[in-house]
Amino acid sequence: MGRHAEIARALAMRAKAAKLRSDGAALGDERLKAEGRRRETAGRIAQAEAKAARREGRH
């Protein structure tokens, strides 16, 4: 997968997680909120790794 695609995938992952978390908050569902937070963290890590790989590729 290309570097731009990896970053886009990570951003989409974070957006879906934020939606899940906000749905959990709106419904008062702690399980949904926790799952959203967990996925958002995973998306943040994936995004950072993709950006780091992109930086390393330039040098």
TORSE-846218 format. One record per residue: x negated, y negated, z negated of N, C-alpha, C in turn; residue number from 1. Coordinates in pm, 1 decimal. Atoms other than C-alpha are relative to their C-alpha. Example, Ala and Ser with C-alpha at 12.3 -4.5 7.8 and 13.67 -1.06 7.14 Angstrom:
BEGIN
<n_px:-89.0	n_py:119.0	n_pz:0.0	ca_px:-1230.0	ca_py:450.0	ca_pz:-780.0	c_px:-90.0	c_py:-120.0	c_pz:0.0	seq:1>
<n_px:82.0	n_py:119.0	n_pz:6.0	ca_px:-1367.0	ca_py:106.0	ca_pz:-714.0	c_px:77.0	c_py:-109.0	c_pz:-73.0	seq:2>
END
This chain:
BEGIN
<n_px:-85.3	n_py:117.2	n_pz:0.0	ca_px:0.0	ca_py:0.0	ca_pz:0.0	c_px:-89.7	c_py:-123.2	c_pz:0.0	seq:1>
<n_px:78.7	n_py:122.4	n_pz:-6.5	ca_px:-130.9	ca_py:-345.9	ca_pz:82.8	c_px:5.0	c_py:-78.6	c_pz:-129.6	seq:2>
<n_px:6.8	n_py:76.5	n_pz:125.1	ca_px:-230.0	ca_py:-587.1	ca_pz:-187.8	c_px:119.8	c_py:-92.2	c_pz:-18.2	seq:3>
<n_px:-116.7	n_py:88.7	n_pz:9.9	ca_px:49.9	ca_py:-830.8	ca_pz:-108.0	c_px:123.9	c_py:80.0	c_pz:-36.1	seq:4>
<n_px:-115.1	n_py:-85.9	n_pz:29.2	ca_px:300.6	ca_py:-546.1	ca_pz:-116.9	c_px:-0.4	c_py:43.7	c_pz:-146.5	seq:5>
<n_px:9.3	n_py:-39.7	n_pz:140.8	ca_px:172.7	ca_py:-435.4	ca_pz:-458.3	c_px:44.0	c_py:-113.2	c_pz:-91.6	seq:6>
<n_px:-39.8	n_py:115.0	n_pz:81.4	ca_px:215.4	ca_py:-785.1	ca_pz:-599.2	c_px:150.7	c_py:-21.6	c_pz:10.9	seq:7>
<n_px:-144.4	n_py:16.2	n_pz:-19.9	ca_px:564.4	ca_py:-811.5	ca_pz:-447.3	c_px:77.7	c_py:107.5	c_pz:-75.3	seq:8>
<n_px:-66.3	n_py:-109.7	n_pz:70.7	ca_px:657.6	ca_py:-471.5	ca_pz:-592.9	c_px:0.1	c_py:-27.7	c_pz:-150.3	seq:9>
<n_px:8.5	n_py:31.5	n_pz:142.2	ca_px:538.5	ca_py:-581.2	ca_pz:-937.4	c_px:95.7	c_py:-113.1	c_pz:-36.8	seq:10>
<n_px:-93.6	n_py:110.0	n_pz:25.9	ca_px:738.5	ca_py:-904.6	ca_pz:-913.9	c_px:144.5	c_py:49.4	c_pz:0.6	seq:11>
<n_px:-135.2	n_py:-56.9	n_pz:-5.9	ca_px:1049.6	ca_py:-709.3	ca_pz:-813.6	c_px:28.5	c_py:82.8	c_pz:-124.8	seq:12>
<n_px:-15.1	n_py:-80.8	n_pz:121.5	ca_px:993.0	ca_py:-472.8	ca_pz:-1105.6	c_px:31.0	c_py:-89.4	c_pz:-118.9	seq:13>
<n_px:-23.2	n_py:93.2	n_pz:110.9	ca_px:975.2	ca_py:-767.3	ca_pz:-1344.9	c_px:137.8	c_py:-64.6	c_pz:8.5	seq:14>
<n_px:-131.1	n_py:61.8	n_pz:-16.9	ca_px:1288.4	ca_py:-926.2	ca_pz:-1197.6	c_px:111.9	c_py:96.5	c_pz:-40.4	seq:15>
<n_px:-100.3	n_py:-100.7	n_pz:38.1	ca_px:1488.2	ca_py:-603.3	ca_pz:-1236.2	c_px:1.4	c_py:19.4	c_pz:-151.9	seq:16>
<n_px:9.4	n_py:-16.8	n_pz:144.8	ca_px:1362.0	ca_py:-568.8	ca_pz:-1592.4	c_px:64.4	c_py:-117.6	c_pz:-72.9	seq:17>
<n_px:-60.1	n_py:118.6	n_pz:61.8	ca_px:1464.6	ca_py:-925.9	ca_pz:-1677.5	c_px:151.8	c_py:6.6	c_pz:9.5	seq:18>
<n_px:-145.4	n_py:-15.1	n_pz:-17.4	ca_px:1812.8	ca_py:-854.8	ca_pz:-1538.4	c_px:54.4	c_py:102.6	c_pz:-99.4	seq:19>
<n_px:-40.5	n_py:-104.3	n_pz:94.3	ca_px:1837.2	ca_py:-538.2	ca_pz:-1746.1	c_px:1.8	c_py:-54.6	c_pz:-142.2	seq:20>
<n_px:9.1	n_py:58.0	n_pz:134.2	ca_px:1725.7	ca_py:-726.7	ca_pz:-2056.9	c_px:112.2	c_py:-100.1	c_pz:-25.0	seq:21>
<n_px:-106.6	n_py:98.7	n_pz:18.3	ca_px:1973.6	ca_py:-1009.4	ca_pz:-2001.0	c_px:137.3	c_py:66.7	c_pz:-5.1	seq:22>
<n_px:-125.8	n_py:-75.1	n_pz:7.6	ca_px:2255.0	ca_py:-760.9	ca_pz:-1937.9	c_px:16.6	c_py:60.4	c_pz:-139.1	seq:23>
<n_px:-4.5	n_py:-55.7	n_pz:135.4	ca_px:2166.6	ca_py:-592.0	ca_pz:-2265.6	c_px:34.6	c_py:-105.8	c_pz:-102.5	seq:24>
<n_px:-29.5	n_py:108.6	n_pz:93.1	ca_px:2175.3	ca_py:-926.1	ca_pz:-2444.0	c_px:146.5	c_py:-42.2	c_pz:10.8	seq:25>
<n_px:-138.8	n_py:41.1	n_pz:-20.5	ca_px:2510.5	ca_py:-1016.0	ca_pz:-2289.1	c_px:97.7	c_py:102.3	c_pz:-58.1	seq:26>
<n_px:-87.6	n_py:-106.7	n_pz:49.2	ca_px:2659.6	ca_py:-680.7	ca_pz:-2387.3	c_px:-25.7	c_py:33.6	c_pz:-147.0	seq:27>
<n_px:36.0	n_py:-30.7	n_pz:137.6	ca_px:2491.2	ca_py:-671.5	ca_pz:-2727.7	c_px:-56.9	c_py:140.4	c_pz:-14.4	seq:28>
<n_px:54.1	n_py:-136.1	n_pz:-2.3	ca_px:2321.1	ca_py:-344.6	ca_pz:-2633.4	c_px:-151.3	c_py:-5.3	c_pz:-22.9	seq:29>
<n_px:142.3	n_py:5.0	n_pz:35.0	ca_px:1984.9	ca_py:-317.2	ca_pz:-2810.6	c_px:-83.3	c_py:96.2	c_pz:84.6	seq:30>
<n_px:73.2	n_py:-98.4	n_pz:-80.0	ca_px:1887.6	ca_py:-8.8	ca_pz:-2608.1	c_px:-34.8	c_py:-57.9	c_pz:136.5	seq:31>
<n_px:25.1	n_py:63.8	n_pz:-130.5	ca_px:1923.3	ca_py:-198.7	ca_pz:-2278.5	c_px:-104.8	c_py:-109.6	c_pz:-12.1	seq:32>
<n_px:97.9	n_py:106.7	n_pz:19.5	ca_px:1730.3	ca_py:-495.2	ca_pz:-2415.8	c_px:-140.0	c_py:56.9	c_pz:-16.9	seq:33>
<n_px:131.0	n_py:-61.4	n_pz:22.1	ca_px:1447.6	ca_py:-270.2	ca_pz:-2533.3	c_px:-55.3	c_py:59.4	c_pz:129.5	seq:34>
<n_px:43.7	n_py:-57.0	n_pz:-127.7	ca_px:1434.2	ca_py:-89.1	ca_pz:-2198.0	c_px:-45.2	c_py:-110.4	c_pz:95.1	seq:35>
<n_px:37.9	n_py:113.8	n_pz:-83.3	ca_px:1423.5	ca_py:-424.9	ca_pz:-2017.3	c_px:-134.9	c_py:-57.5	c_pz:-39.8	seq:36>
<n_px:129.7	n_py:50.1	n_pz:48.4	ca_px:1136.3	ca_py:-544.7	ca_pz:-2236.1	c_px:-112.6	c_py:94.5	c_pz:38.9	seq:37>
<n_px:102.7	n_py:-98.8	n_pz:-32.9	ca_px:946.0	ca_py:-220.0	ca_pz:-2178.9	c_px:-34.4	c_py:-5.2	c_pz:148.4	seq:38>
<n_px:23.9	n_py:6.1	n_pz:-144.2	ca_px:990.4	ca_py:-240.3	ca_pz:-1801.0	c_px:-65.8	c_py:-130.9	c_pz:41.0	seq:39>
<n_px:60.1	n_py:129.5	n_pz:-32.0	ca_px:900.8	ca_py:-609.0	ca_pz:-1796.2	c_px:-150.1	c_py:1.7	c_pz:-33.1	seq:40>
<n_px:141.0	n_py:-13.0	n_pz:37.0	ca_px:575.0	ca_py:-531.8	ca_pz:-1975.8	c_px:-74.5	c_py:83.2	c_pz:103.8	seq:41>
<n_px:62.3	n_py:-84.2	n_pz:-102.5	ca_px:500.2	ca_py:-255.2	ca_pz:-1726.0	c_px:-18.6	c_py:-78.7	c_pz:130.0	seq:42>
<n_px:10.3	n_py:82.6	n_pz:-120.0	ca_px:569.9	ca_py:-498.3	ca_pz:-1441.1	c_px:-108.8	c_py:-104.0	c_pz:-11.1	seq:43>
<n_px:104.4	n_py:99.5	n_pz:22.4	ca_px:343.1	ca_py:-759.6	ca_pz:-1594.2	c_px:-138.3	c_py:63.4	c_pz:15.2	seq:44>
<n_px:127.5	n_py:-71.4	n_pz:-11.0	ca_px:62.4	ca_py:-503.7	ca_pz:-1621.0	c_px:-29.3	c_py:33.2	c_pz:146.5	seq:45>
<n_px:17.8	n_py:-33.7	n_pz:-141.9	ca_px:115.8	ca_py:-387.8	ca_pz:-1261.1	c_px:-37.6	c_py:-122.9	c_pz:80.8	seq:46>
<n_px:29.9	n_py:123.8	n_pz:-71.2	ca_px:110.8	ca_py:-748.1	ca_pz:-1140.4	c_px:-143.7	c_py:-44.3	c_pz:-27.5	seq:47>
<n_px:136.5	n_py:39.6	n_pz:35.1	ca_px:-212.0	ca_py:-823.8	ca_pz:-1327.6	c_px:-102.2	c_py:90.4	c_pz:68.9	seq:48>
<n_px:91.4	n_py:-92.9	n_pz:-67.0	ca_px:-377.0	ca_py:-511.3	ca_pz:-1187.0	c_px:-8.3	c_py:-27.7	c_pz:149.6	seq:49>
<n_px:-1.1	n_py:29.1	n_pz:-143.3	ca_px:-269.9	ca_py:-598.8	ca_pz:-833.2	c_px:-77.7	c_py:-128.0	c_pz:29.7	seq:50>
<n_px:73.6	n_py:125.2	n_pz:-19.3	ca_px:-404.3	ca_py:-952.7	ca_pz:-869.8	c_px:-149.2	c_py:20.2	c_pz:-20.5	seq:51>
<n_px:141.1	n_py:-26.9	n_pz:25.3	ca_px:-731.2	ca_py:-823.2	ca_pz:-1014.3	c_px:-62.3	c_py:74.3	c_pz:118.6	seq:52>
<n_px:50.2	n_py:-74.3	n_pz:-116.3	ca_px:-771.7	ca_py:-579.2	ca_pz:-724.4	c_px:-15.3	c_py:-93.1	c_pz:119.1	seq:53>
<n_px:6.7	n_py:96.6	n_pz:-110.8	ca_px:-703.6	ca_py:-862.7	ca_pz:-482.4	c_px:-121.9	c_py:-88.8	c_pz:-15.8	seq:54>
<n_px:117.4	n_py:83.9	n_pz:26.0	ca_px:-970.3	ca_py:-1080.8	ca_pz:-647.5	c_px:-129.1	c_py:77.4	c_pz:28.9	seq:55>
<n_px:119.7	n_py:-80.9	n_pz:-21.7	ca_px:-1224.2	ca_py:-797.9	ca_pz:-640.5	c_px:-22.4	c_py:26.8	c_pz:147.8	seq:56>
<n_px:10.9	n_py:-26.2	n_pz:-143.1	ca_px:-1149.2	ca_py:-734.8	ca_pz:-275.3	c_px:-61.5	c_py:-116.0	c_pz:77.8	seq:57>
<n_px:53.8	n_py:118.6	n_pz:-67.4	ca_px:-1252.3	ca_py:-1088.8	ca_pz:-184.1	c_px:-150.8	c_py:-11.9	c_pz:-15.2	seq:58>
<n_px:144.4	n_py:17.1	n_pz:26.9	ca_px:-1602.6	ca_py:-1058.7	ca_pz:-330.3	c_px:-82.4	c_py:106.4	c_pz:63.4	seq:59>
END
